[in-house]
Structures are given as C-alpha cells and as structure tokens.
C-alpha cells in the first residue's frame, strides 16, 4: 500500500501524522520524506543517512559549430529554458524540466544532454523501518525531479507512508500521484478550511481516494467538520490540541512517547485506511 500524507498548507501536522503513524504500526514499513525542500522526518527518528544518491536533470548542451540558429529548440520549449533569437541558443538550466525535446527537434543534431545535480536521496534503517528522504540543493527552484527520485524507493507490496510537500502545486501533485490513498491533514481554523478545500479539489481531480485527519481539535471552530459533512469527506482521526504534543514536537520527540494513548488511535487510523482502500477497489471492480 502507498499512503500519502498531504495538506493544503504547511504547519498542520502532516509530518507529525506521517512519522507517528509509521512508528505506531510496529511492523516493517517504509517512510519516505518527499517534502524535499525542508525534510524533517529524520529529526524525530534520529536517523543518520547510510546511503546517498545524487539526482540529476538532463539539460541541453549546444555544439555551436553545428548549430545554425534555426530556433526550433526554442519554439518547442514550453518553459523558455532554451532560447534562440536568431542567435546561438541560450540555455537557462534552472528552468529546464529535462524532457529532451530540444535535442529531438534539432535538425543538425547540435544538442546533447548533460546531467545537472538537483539534490540527493538518502536512505537509512531505523528499527523495522526503511527511511528515505530527499534533500533539494539550496537555490534549486524545481523539486519534482527529486521527489520522483525518492518515489523510486517505493515498494507497492509493502506498507509505504509518504510525507508529501504542503500545498496543491506541482510538488504535492508529483508526490501523491499513484498513491492508493491520501490522508489530508488539516486544522479547525479558517486558514485550515480554505486550504483543505483546495486539497480536496486537487485529489478529486486526480481521482484518488482520500480522507481527513483533523489536528489540534479544540483550537478553532467546527467549520472544518461542517465542510467535511457537507462534502461527504470522511474524517478518519482527530488529534486533540494537547500541550504535551506541542512540547514533544518542539523537542524533536515522537508524539507517541509524550501521549502513549494516541498509539491506538494511529493504529485505528491505518485500519480505516485499509478498509477504505478495499472499498475503493471493490467499487472500481463493480463499474
């Protein structure tokens, strides 16, 4: 199973849910930190990298002796990563998505590709857990290539828990795509409701089964609960606004150690996800 933990905004408790759920299962599990711009799952696991793999994006290299400045490469690039204004092409590596299209359309064969490192994927073992995280290089604007590098470590026949980037832009979509289920973590505040509604719309467009975890229950109002009721969105877990949880988080400690009673709640959450995945598969087979 591939379980994606996502949120419409940062700071809702997405990482808290991902890490503590993985630990609470007390069985072999893979935890993948796909929030590559600011990975922090390792803080709560005290995990030191055992292996490291550089991830690169192929960018164009122009042989100016062969180039005739026809402009075909610039015309096909949707991201303006290569530009030819009746001159030899200019390449902007940070804009390149590595699709290889410019090399394919060049009639003179003047364009080859060379990898540009955008980050690293690190792995470690933590007890029964296989831990994988990506670290984006400072100043690198595009995280999806590195997220895909982390996702290459998924094992669909095992339990995979992915801590996804917040928001609803390309990084989040890259991470949740292909998941068996998406857990959207939110908080009962106006900001939480606004961004939850965006996340719900996104996963519905992707046709992914999903449910909601409401964190810090008691800190706001009931509008998130009303929204979920009206939209027929299942709330699979509620986490109370407990000072012990905040203190444990600030120390880089597991919530399960500070509030042991929550362990059973995380186990029930996973059981609810398993049932939802089975129900979704059965519904698709019945179509």
HUTATA-V61566 format. One record per pair of residues at least 12 apart in sequence whose ideal C-beta (glycine too) atoms are under 6 Angstrom apart, sorted by sequence separation. I is the first residue (numbers start at 1). J is the second residue. D is the distance in Angstrom with one decimal. If there is no record, write none. Layout:
i->I j->J d->D
i->I j->J d->D
//
This chain:
i->5 j->17 d->5.5
i->134 j->146 d->4.6
i->164 j->176 d->5.7
i->5 j->18 d->4.2
i->71 j->84 d->4.4
i->121 j->134 d->5.2
i->81 j->95 d->3.9
i->244 j->258 d->4.5
i->69 j->84 d->5.8
i->81 j->96 d->3.9
i->119 j->134 d->5.7
i->120 j->135 d->5.3
i->184 j->199 d->5.0
i->244 j->259 d->5.4
i->73 j->89 d->5.6
i->79 j->95 d->4.9
i->119 j->135 d->5.4
i->134 j->150 d->4.3
i->212 j->228 d->5.8
i->69 j->86 d->5.9
i->119 j->136 d->4.3
i->69 j->87 d->5.7
i->79 j->97 d->5.8
i->119 j->137 d->5.2
i->132 j->150 d->5.7
i->69 j->88 d->5.9
i->118 j->137 d->5.9
i->82 j->102 d->5.2
i->67 j->88 d->5.5
i->132 j->153 d->4.5
i->182 j->203 d->5.1
i->212 j->233 d->5.7
i->214 j->235 d->5.9
i->217 j->238 d->4.6
i->19 j->41 d->5.3
i->60 j->82 d->5.6
i->118 j->140 d->5.0
i->219 j->241 d->4.3
i->93 j->116 d->5.4
i->211 j->234 d->4.5
i->212 j->235 d->5.0
i->217 j->240 d->5.3
i->218 j->241 d->4.3
i->64 j->88 d->5.1
i->213 j->237 d->4.6
i->214 j->238 d->4.9
i->215 j->239 d->4.7
i->15 j->40 d->5.8
i->19 j->44 d->4.8
i->76 j->101 d->5.1
i->77 j->102 d->5.9
i->211 j->236 d->4.2
i->216 j->241 d->4.3
i->144 j->170 d->5.6
i->182 j->208 d->5.1
i->184 j->210 d->5.9
i->62 j->89 d->5.1
i->118 j->145 d->5.6
i->119 j->146 d->4.2
i->147 j->174 d->4.8
i->118 j->146 d->5.5
i->121 j->149 d->4.8
i->143 j->171 d->4.8
i->147 j->175 d->5.4
i->181 j->209 d->5.3
i->182 j->210 d->4.1
i->184 j->212 d->5.1
i->185 j->213 d->4.8
i->186 j->214 d->6.0
i->187 j->215 d->5.3
i->73 j->102 d->3.8
i->76 j->105 d->5.0
i->121 j->150 d->5.5
i->187 j->216 d->4.9
i->144 j->174 d->4.3
i->168 j->198 d->4.9
i->183 j->213 d->5.6
i->185 j->215 d->5.8
i->193 j->223 d->5.2
i->60 j->91 d->5.5
i->168 j->199 d->5.7
i->189 j->220 d->4.2
i->193 j->224 d->5.1
i->188 j->220 d->3.7
i->237 j->269 d->4.4
i->72 j->105 d->4.7
i->73 j->106 d->5.8
i->236 j->269 d->5.5
i->59 j->93 d->4.8
i->168 j->202 d->4.5
i->193 j->227 d->5.9
i->188 j->224 d->4.6
i->236 j->272 d->4.7
i->59 j->96 d->4.6
i->186 j->224 d->5.9
i->58 j->98 d->4.6
i->68 j->108 d->5.7
i->57 j->98 d->4.0
i->60 j->102 d->5.1
i->66 j->108 d->4.8
i->67 j->110 d->4.3
i->66 j->110 d->3.7
i->63 j->110 d->4.7
i->94 j->141 d->5.5
i->62 j->110 d->5.9
i->62 j->111 d->5.7
i->60 j->111 d->4.9
i->61 j->112 d->5.2
i->61 j->114 d->5.0
i->58 j->113 d->3.9
i->58 j->115 d->5.7
i->59 j->116 d->5.0
i->56 j->115 d->3.4
i->57 j->116 d->5.5
i->56 j->116 d->5.7
i->56 j->117 d->4.8
i->57 j->118 d->5.5
i->54 j->117 d->4.9
i->55 j->118 d->5.9
i->55 j->119 d->5.5
i->54 j->120 d->5.5
i->55 j->121 d->5.9
i->209 j->276 d->5.9
i->52 j->120 d->5.1
i->53 j->121 d->4.8
i->52 j->122 d->5.0
i->209 j->280 d->4.2
i->51 j->123 d->4.8
i->49 j->122 d->3.8
i->50 j->124 d->4.8
i->49 j->124 d->5.6
i->47 j->124 d->4.4
i->47 j->126 d->5.1
i->45 j->126 d->4.9
i->47 j->131 d->5.1
i->57 j->145 d->5.0
i->55 j->146 d->5.1
i->181 j->273 d->5.2
i->39 j->133 d->4.5
i->55 j->149 d->3.9
i->181 j->277 d->5.3
i->180 j->277 d->5.2
i->31 j->129 d->5.7
i->36 j->134 d->3.6
i->37 j->136 d->5.3
i->28 j->128 d->4.9
i->29 j->129 d->5.5
i->30 j->130 d->4.6
i->31 j->131 d->5.2
i->32 j->132 d->4.6
i->33 j->133 d->3.8
i->36 j->136 d->4.6
i->37 j->143 d->5.7
i->36 j->143 d->5.0
i->36 j->146 d->4.7
i->36 j->147 d->5.9
i->34 j->147 d->5.0
i->34 j->150 d->5.2
i->32 j->150 d->5.5
i->41 j->163 d->5.6
i->30 j->158 d->5.7
i->34 j->162 d->5.3
i->35 j->163 d->5.5
i->29 j->159 d->4.5
i->30 j->160 d->4.6
i->31 j->161 d->5.1
i->32 j->162 d->4.8
i->33 j->163 d->4.9
i->34 j->164 d->5.2
i->35 j->165 d->4.8
i->22 j->161 d->4.7
i->34 j->175 d->4.3
i->18 j->161 d->5.5
i->18 j->163 d->3.9
i->15 j->163 d->5.4
i->2 j->154 d->6.0
i->10 j->166 d->4.1
i->9 j->166 d->5.7
i->1 j->159 d->5.6
i->2 j->160 d->4.7
i->3 j->161 d->5.2
i->4 j->162 d->4.7
i->5 j->163 d->5.5
i->6 j->164 d->4.3
i->7 j->166 d->5.1
i->4 j->164 d->5.3
i->6 j->172 d->5.9
i->17 j->185 d->5.2
i->6 j->176 d->5.6
i->14 j->185 d->4.6
i->4 j->176 d->4.4
i->13 j->185 d->5.3
i->12 j->185 d->4.8
i->12 j->186 d->5.5
i->4 j->179 d->3.9
i->12 j->187 d->5.1
i->6 j->182 d->5.6
i->2 j->179 d->4.7
i->2 j->180 d->4.9
i->3 j->181 d->5.4
i->4 j->182 d->4.7
i->5 j->183 d->5.0
i->6 j->184 d->5.7
i->7 j->185 d->4.6
i->1 j->180 d->5.0
i->9 j->195 d->3.9
i->8 j->195 d->2.9
i->8 j->196 d->5.1
i->8 j->198 d->5.0
i->8 j->199 d->3.7
i->17 j->213 d->5.6
i->13 j->215 d->3.7
i->12 j->215 d->5.8
i->44 j->252 d->5.9
i->43 j->252 d->4.6
i->44 j->254 d->5.7
i->24 j->256 d->6.0
i->23 j->256 d->6.0
i->20 j->254 d->5.9
i->20 j->255 d->4.9
i->20 j->256 d->5.3
i->16 j->255 d->5.9
i->24 j->263 d->4.9
i->24 j->266 d->3.7
i->24 j->267 d->5.7
i->21 j->266 d->4.9
i->20 j->266 d->5.8
//
